[in-house]
Amino acid sequence: MAVLRGLDALPEPPTRPGNGHLQDWALSPLALIEAGALAARRSGGDVFRLRLGLPAVVGASPAWNRRLLTDPGTFVSAGSFSRVVPYLAGGVILTDAPGHAPRRQLMNPGFGRAHLAALEARTRAALPAVPDGEFDALAWADHAVLRLLNAAYFGGEFDPGLLHAFLAPLRRPFPVPAWPRPLLFLRVDAELRRLGHARLTAGGDDLLAVLAPLPGGLVEARVSLAAAHDTTTHALAYALWHVAREPQWHVPEHHPAVLREVLRLYPPGWMGSRRLARDVTWNGVRVPRGALALYSPYLSGRDPALWDAPLDFRPQRWADRPPPWAYLPFGGGERVCLGMHLAQMLIHGVLGALPPLRAVRGDPAPLPGLTLGPRGPLVVRRA
């Protein structure tokens, strides 16, 4: 019988005396996980260890992604990173089996293609004008997505100033998004109750009209709204930047490939986390119950063993199917992102409405926070 090894057998990035990987995790997490993935590849494996104050492993292969995302009884959301961020600590995001599937079934109709198609005209009308001169695509995308989400969720009726105040901390470096904001959340919940009551009494066809009648539906609205804003903003900003740099891709038939390529290179959800409900054996290593189990769409999308020229922006690669379980900007399995179709609808709608653009100057280097976005600014202009 083979002898199982412990976590000490796993490769890991270089550590710092006294704090393991905590300092690098806080200050330069992309470089940290890239070093870990390289160490794993050099050892002939696909998992590496991080020393974050509790047992933690990161997998960087399609096999690991598939196992983690299709075994919800072992890899659970309770106790994952989402729990420490008040914006995400609730609703279906943290509901595990057996409650997750029926809860998700209740919410799916509102976020499905058929219902979202009925909202397209409303969201299109909410799109702000494109400035005549130079403008920062990142700042413009932030403003645009605020308006689009207000239209999709609330028919544009949510107090814009309060909506901006609620979502602004998510765009700050960690740990700012994790700080408690009880008074702000009370104001937001009061606005949700006001609008939710109107939907229950007078009806409506926006997303709140679907969520408000559900038990805990107002919490689901608040959490899914927070999850949608920065992810959609950053993907849209990168898409604007790349079609401005390479305008041959700024035609409707190419926009789906542009967005897929943006999400491969810069997945807003750059790291996903679960906790182990039981011990797991992976390639002869025992990972103990309670450990953090991480997967990274950022690493999978840039793995040179899976993609040709992985650091290049090449929308043409999407003429072929991607490697299975290597492209995960919206997660996978039964917990695939609830807002996937909403984000795609909004971004494609914006790209289709934009005039030709040209890039002026900018810093697109990925900056990890709660989500992955460009360091910015990304200055563009009308062509």
VOGU-3710 file (C-alpha; in Angstrom, 3 decimals, decimal comma):
1> mavlrgldal> 0,000/0,000/0,000  1,364/3,426/-0,990  2,211/5,719/1,891  0,387/9,028/1,803  2,507/12,140/2,111  1,549/15,293/3,988  1,348/18,883/2,788  5,080/19,317/3,418  5,638/17,170/0,327  4,047/19,798/-1,941
11> pepptrpgng> 6,129/22,420/-3,740  5,588/26,033/-2,741  6,767/29,533/-3,655  9,595/31,048/-1,621  8,490/32,074/1,875  9,373/35,064/4,040  10,683/34,476/7,561  7,997/34,837/10,152  4,929/35,135/7,923  5,195/32,406/5,303
21> hlqdwalspl> 3,301/33,683/2,265  0,994/36,172/4,002  2,950/39,286/3,020  3,233/38,275/-0,620  -0,434/37,211/-0,672  -1,349/40,733/0,463  1,089/42,688/-1,704  1,754/40,664/-4,866  -0,576/37,660/-5,075  -0,274/37,146/-8,843
31> alieagalaa> 3,488/36,844/-8,677  3,071/34,515/-5,703  0,717/32,092/-7,417  2,694/32,240/-10,670  5,796/31,194/-8,707  3,791/28,419/-7,076  2,479/27,130/-10,407  6,004/27,128/-11,817  7,256/25,165/-8,798  4,435/22,663/-9,264
41> rrsggdvfrl> 5,222/22,186/-12,963  8,915/21,717/-12,243  8,101/19,023/-9,684  5,890/17,202/-12,197  2,707/18,011/-10,270  -0,239/20,368/-10,515  -0,811/21,485/-6,907  1,256/23,719/-4,661  1,051/24,792/-1,058  0,554/28,264/0,402
51> rlglpavvga> 1,327/29,141/4,008  -1,486/31,541/4,910  -1,908/30,723/8,578  -4,012/27,646/7,841  -3,490/24,716/5,474  -4,009/25,905/1,899  -3,400/24,315/-1,498  -3,775/25,757/-4,994  -4,429/23,563/-8,011  -3,441/24,686/-11,475
61> spawnrrllt> -4,682/21,931/-13,797  -7,948/21,077/-15,563  -8,121/17,855/-13,527  -7,973/19,792/-10,251  -10,523/22,347/-11,499  -12,916/19,604/-12,486  -12,623/17,778/-9,172  -13,069/20,903/-7,085  -16,008/22,243/-9,086  -17,933/18,976/-9,484
71> dpgtfvsags> -17,627/17,561/-5,965  -19,682/20,013/-3,865  -20,000/17,543/-1,010  -16,240/17,656/-0,432  -15,324/21,167/-1,601  -17,782/23,447/0,215  -18,340/27,197/0,098  -18,966/27,680/3,816  -15,735/29,007/5,285  -14,333/30,162/1,926
81> fsrvvpylag> -12,971/33,647/1,229  -16,445/34,957/0,373  -17,472/34,716/3,999  -14,985/37,392/5,088  -16,393/39,977/2,638  -19,736/41,367/3,893  -20,831/42,143/0,341  -20,693/38,438/-0,578  -21,416/36,802/2,778  -24,953/35,612/2,195
91> gviltdapgh> -27,468/34,145/-0,168  -26,919/31,379/-2,652  -23,179/32,140/-2,887  -22,576/30,559/0,529  -25,338/27,943/0,401  -23,939/24,420/0,138  -25,548/21,106/-0,805  -28,252/19,995/-0,428  -29,784/23,483/-0,195  -27,857/25,079/-3,048
101> aprrqlmnpg> -29,498/23,360/-6,027  -33,140/24,095/-5,097  -32,235/27,654/-4,130  -30,493/28,139/-7,441  -33,481/26,732/-9,319  -35,684/29,433/-7,839  -33,338/32,173/-9,034  -32,318/30,843/-12,446  -35,373/32,082/-14,411  -34,615/35,734/-13,686
111> fgrahlaale> -31,023/35,404/-14,888  -31,765/33,214/-17,903  -31,456/34,368/-21,492  -35,221/34,610/-22,080  -35,866/37,033/-19,218  -32,713/39,040/-19,865  -33,664/39,509/-23,517  -36,728/41,409/-22,322  -34,435/43,817/-20,456  -32,097/44,590/-23,372
121> artraalpav> -33,939/47,673/-24,591  -34,025/49,109/-21,067  -30,334/48,558/-20,439  -29,418/49,888/-23,878  -31,332/53,106/-23,138  -29,387/53,503/-19,867  -25,982/53,504/-21,572  -24,217/56,861/-21,129  -22,878/58,780/-24,097  -19,322/58,248/-25,243
131> pdgefdalaw> -17,257/61,440/-24,713  -16,060/63,330/-27,773  -12,471/63,699/-26,582  -10,067/61,431/-24,741  -11,529/59,485/-21,830  -10,534/56,772/-19,373  -12,198/53,540/-20,471  -11,970/52,176/-16,924  -13,765/55,141/-15,341  -16,334/55,228/-18,144
141> adhavlrlln> -17,007/51,490/-17,805  -17,501/51,926/-14,060  -20,106/54,643/-14,626  -21,768/52,734/-17,461  -22,103/49,476/-15,528  -23,636/51,303/-12,555  -26,351/52,623/-14,847  -26,839/49,323/-16,658  -27,192/47,317/-13,445  -29,576/49,884/-11,987
151> aayfggefdp> -31,716/49,467/-15,105  -31,572/45,658/-15,097  -32,166/45,161/-11,379  -34,392/48,106/-10,494  -35,698/49,691/-13,685  -33,337/52,599/-12,949  -35,217/53,475/-9,734  -32,491/52,819/-7,153  -31,020/56,036/-5,716  -27,900/56,499/-7,933
161> gllhaflapl> -25,881/58,206/-5,209  -26,581/55,443/-2,714  -25,820/52,783/-5,325  -22,457/54,401/-6,045  -21,639/54,700/-2,327  -22,554/51,053/-1,765  -20,402/49,655/-4,555  -17,423/52,042/-4,390  -15,548/50,149/-1,607  -15,407/47,058/-3,806
171> rrpfpvpawp> -13,048/48,936/-6,117  -10,561/49,603/-3,314  -7,602/47,337/-2,491  -8,113/44,547/-0,003  -8,901/44,625/2,947  -11,143/47,665/2,311  -13,987/45,520/0,829  -13,960/43,358/3,981  -14,530/46,213/6,439  -18,004/46,175/8,054
181> rpllflrvda> -20,289/49,017/6,953  -23,466/48,491/8,983  -24,988/51,944/8,441  -24,430/51,829/4,695  -25,908/48,343/4,483  -28,940/49,491/6,520  -29,551/52,292/4,023  -29,190/49,937/1,072  -31,502/47,354/2,638  -34,097/50,055/3,308
191> elrrlgharl> -33,989/51,092/-0,356  -34,297/47,439/-1,387  -37,332/47,011/0,866  -38,955/50,122/-0,617  -38,449/48,953/-4,180  -39,229/45,331/-3,326  -42,562/46,334/-1,780  -43,424/48,201/-4,972  -42,683/45,073/-7,031  -44,824/42,894/-4,753
201> taggddllav> -47,786/45,261/-4,949  -47,556/46,628/-8,493  -45,499/43,991/-10,293  -42,605/44,581/-12,655  -40,304/42,833/-15,091  -36,846/43,715/-13,750  -34,600/41,386/-11,753  -35,906/42,673/-8,427  -39,419/41,659/-9,471  -38,155/38,077/-9,791
211> laplpgglve> -36,128/38,091/-6,566  -38,373/40,049/-4,195  -41,037/37,312/-3,795  -38,416/34,697/-2,804  -37,554/34,048/0,854  -34,386/36,058/1,396  -34,779/37,519/-2,083  -33,694/41,028/-1,118  -30,425/39,652/0,268  -29,941/37,761/-2,996
221> arvslaaahd> -30,475/41,014/-4,891  -27,910/42,846/-2,774  -25,289/40,091/-2,958  -25,679/39,360/-6,666  -25,573/43,088/-7,455  -22,290/43,431/-5,560  -20,885/40,356/-7,306  -21,890/41,735/-10,710  -20,529/45,261/-10,614  -16,745/45,061/-10,512
231> ttthalayal> -16,574/41,841/-12,497  -18,575/43,362/-15,354  -16,802/46,732/-15,119  -13,325/45,258/-15,376  -14,170/42,898/-18,232  -15,803/45,757/-20,135  -12,836/48,090/-19,558  -10,403/45,494/-20,897  -12,638/44,838/-23,902  -12,744/48,560/-24,710
241> whvarepqwh> -8,985/48,819/-24,411  -8,296/45,894/-26,717  -10,747/46,889/-29,453  -9,235/50,378/-29,281  -5,731/48,929/-29,692  -6,749/46,450/-32,401  -9,775/48,010/-34,134  -10,049/45,184/-36,654  -11,754/43,228/-33,853  -14,333/45,960/-33,189
251> vpehhpavlr> -17,097/44,477/-35,334  -20,142/42,644/-33,955  -19,232/39,238/-35,352  -15,900/39,357/-33,489  -17,157/40,690/-30,157  -17,907/37,237/-28,651  -14,311/36,135/-29,335  -12,977/39,433/-27,963  -14,855/38,957/-24,707  -13,779/35,322/-24,360
261> evlrlyppgw> -10,156/36,304/-24,886  -10,418/39,159/-22,371  -11,880/36,770/-19,806  -9,136/34,219/-20,460  -6,356/36,734/-19,912  -8,011/38,799/-17,180  -10,693/36,748/-15,409  -12,261/39,113/-12,849  -12,689/36,162/-10,505  -8,985/35,359/-10,596
271> mgsrrlardv> -9,079/32,997/-7,606  -11,838/30,727/-6,317  -11,888/29,114/-2,897  -13,523/26,217/-1,102  -13,018/24,487/2,245  -12,594/20,726/2,527  -15,435/18,972/4,305  -13,366/15,761/4,411  -9,802/14,652/3,749  -8,806/14,485/0,082
281> twngvrvprg> -5,988/12,518/-1,485  -4,443/14,149/-4,535  -1,520/12,525/-6,337  -0,408/10,735/-3,193  -0,709/13,778/-0,914  -3,269/13,949/1,880  -4,992/17,341/2,091  -6,741/17,506/5,476  -10,338/18,348/6,270  -10,731/22,087/6,917
291> alalyspyls> -7,954/23,106/4,527  -8,478/25,867/1,993  -8,668/24,462/-1,529  -8,082/27,089/-4,214  -8,359/27,133/-7,983  -7,288/29,968/-10,254  -8,911/30,846/-13,596  -5,991/33,264/-14,015  -3,416/30,459/-13,837  -5,479/28,050/-15,934
301> grdpalwdap> -6,070/30,690/-18,606  -2,347/31,432/-18,916  -0,913/27,916/-18,638  1,586/27,400/-21,489  0,823/23,685/-21,463  -2,812/24,453/-22,367  -2,681/27,519/-24,619  -0,478/28,626/-27,518  1,167/31,997/-26,819  -0,876/32,281/-23,611
311> ldfrpqrwad> 0,124/35,890/-22,841  -0,911/37,205/-26,273  -4,327/38,687/-27,026  -5,532/36,425/-29,837  -9,316/36,338/-30,310  -8,792/34,090/-33,329  -7,953/31,205/-30,974  -11,688/30,959/-30,197  -12,384/29,461/-33,604  -11,515/26,235/-31,753
321> rpppwaylpf> -12,932/24,875/-28,513  -10,861/25,607/-25,407  -9,223/22,790/-23,458  -11,830/21,257/-21,114  -11,833/22,770/-17,596  -9,115/25,277/-18,526  -11,372/28,276/-19,213  -13,334/29,169/-16,083  -14,067/32,919/-15,904  -17,521/32,115/-14,521
331> gggervclgm> -16,520/29,069/-12,493  -18,026/25,740/-13,430  -20,202/22,860/-12,370  -23,488/23,434/-10,585  -22,145/26,655/-9,036  -21,386/28,390/-12,342  -21,877/32,137/-11,940  -25,546/33,099/-11,688  -24,879/36,385/-13,500  -22,963/34,922/-16,454
341> hlaqmlihgv> -25,637/35,661/-19,058  -26,337/39,101/-17,566  -22,683/40,142/-17,783  -22,365/38,870/-21,352  -25,566/40,628/-22,426  -24,455/43,947/-20,938  -20,928/43,845/-22,352  -22,020/42,774/-25,832  -24,666/45,504/-25,777  -22,064/48,142/-24,938
351> lgalpplrav> -19,567/46,916/-27,541  -22,258/46,877/-30,195  -23,224/50,486/-29,422  -19,705/51,946/-29,332  -18,183/53,965/-32,178  -14,717/53,082/-33,484  -12,063/53,791/-30,832  -8,324/54,291/-30,708  -6,031/53,668/-27,749  -4,068/56,691/-26,547
361> rgdpaplpgl> -2,135/55,528/-23,484  -2,725/53,320/-20,486  -1,601/50,696/-18,038  -3,513/47,433/-18,555  -1,367/45,468/-16,079  -3,692/43,256/-14,032  -4,211/44,523/-10,495  -5,662/41,887/-8,140  -8,126/42,861/-5,472  -11,448/41,299/-4,698
371> tlgprgplvv> -11,635/41,081/-8,495  -8,954/41,399/-11,167  -8,916/44,664/-13,083  -6,520/46,924/-14,945  -4,176/49,143/-12,990  -5,290/51,910/-15,317  -6,034/54,433/-16,496  -6,873/53,232/-20,017  -7,162/56,375/-22,099  -8,959/56,011/-25,439
381> rra> -10,705/58,322/-27,910  -13,084/58,145/-30,793  -11,323/57,112/-33,982
//
